[in-house]
Amino acid sequence: MPTSTLRSVRNIPRYQEIVRVFVRHGFGFIFENLNTEMLRPLFGIFRKGQTQITPELIDNLASHFRLALEELGPTFVKLGQLLSTRPDLLPPRYINELSKLQDTVPPVSWTSIHHLLQEEYGEAPENLFYHIDHEPIAAASLAQVHAAILQDGERVVIKAQRPNITKIITRDLDVLSDIAERLQVTLFGKTYDLAGVADEFAFTLWNELDYRREGNNADRFRRNFAKEPTLYIPKIYWDLSTPRVLVMERISGIKIDEVDLIKEAGYDPHQLALNAAHIIIKEILDDGFFHADPHPGNLIVMPNNVIGAMDFGMVGYLNDNDRLNLIRLYTATVEIDVDSFIELIIQMGGADAEVDRVRLARDVERILNQYAGTPLKDVRVNDLMDVVQSIMFRYHLRLPSNYWLLAKTLVLMEGVGLRLDPSFDVFEVSKQYARDLTWKLLLPNRKMLQGMLRRSKDWSDLFTRFPRTTSRLLSKAESGDLFQLTIKDLNRILSELDRLVTRLAISLMLSAIIIGMAMLTPLFSNGSLVQWLILLGFVSIFVLGVWFLISLIRSKKE
């Protein structure tokens, strides 16, 4: 019996529960039209419990979809959070509804948590902690958090995984993988890579269940903001942390959305809005590593307008090319350059080359013109995302999930900023960062030099082998053995070959000198004679390079 069939039989009770819940919330029509030997018969069993379809229910199906996922437990809540970053799969109404998913559940008993801690530590937790509060301060679908005090008096929090959660996750991931496999033969499955979505979800969820990863994320944020006084990241106690338990410093303050309390405490809401924007934009444009869940519950206000951050399980990554593409998209949007906008979307993997570019261009141009002439301070990221999501769904555009994590992060940040300061303008805050990043990515830099050094061996091998290989080829050519062809005008060919090698060598020398001078310039104090001489040499070599390029173009035309 195939593995998938065995898995299906083993999980029949869970299939029954899933069908029952969705039928009760008005989604029986899905199973009615489903051509699978497993799920359609189950619909017949629960058909009597199907909610009557009414116009009111149709208007609220998105809300019922969210409620159904919440009812089905932690795996499906996490699935909903992933789907909220996939506007290519679901209409905007569903995306917006899924962003409201509440990951709060009743806590498990202290006895269960105590047993888990004892399993992880190999001894009673009382031997390691001076005190642990038995009542949790927070409870979510995967874990709950308890306040504690270490033997030396340090105040900490213990994030402990809910007992048996891995068994629940394993079962549900099997079910989701099986459903995705069965739906792959349907029209919907042929349009979307459902198996790929299931695999991506499983990978993300298993990573989230390893708390060492979350601890590493916190340490990375602390390193990135070591010279920034506006953000405080709690310390991780690695000697007390395991894959299922994370112990970190306990920080306290006022929730960042409690504006009245913030004002009463004497903090400056406007400065806090700027600090929050500075933190997120630095993460995105400078570090390429950002906190992807900066909702008000994870941010607190501490003395001196410092923002304390918590919960680092959900993060996003952007490489240099991603960030440069974002700036290019921003430029194309501001300049209403529709062709460049669409070309960038295709280059970023958002659409196939066969996409209906005429219709897409018309819709994109309509959106861009809608915002033409509007001051950026009057543009709301949340409103813009609603429009973009509708386009993504209509044309099945697909961008990497990190871009949508970024979009959600910006929406959350804008909401926090506007709550603190109604005049908050996220675009104004990001301008300087965008300019700095553009220069950093386009001008010669350390990464570019490292890339050249890595490729230097390839160039060295090429120049070492080139004369010997060329000599053998020419010998064969002279004897008429090269592809059994006779080479005419050999002298002219050798002359062209010599010119080619000379140009290549000069190009490499000019590049090396330009990069070398660019690296030497910052080593000398501003205004020093040596620095001015280096700059003069830099400009001279650059002009020579431009002249050399022009001469190459002219010779090619001739």
Summary of the structure (lengths in Angstrom):
residues: 558
radius of gyration: 30.1
end to end distance: 72.0
largest distance: 93.7
contacts: 1581
relative contact order: 0.06
helix: 65%
strand: 8%
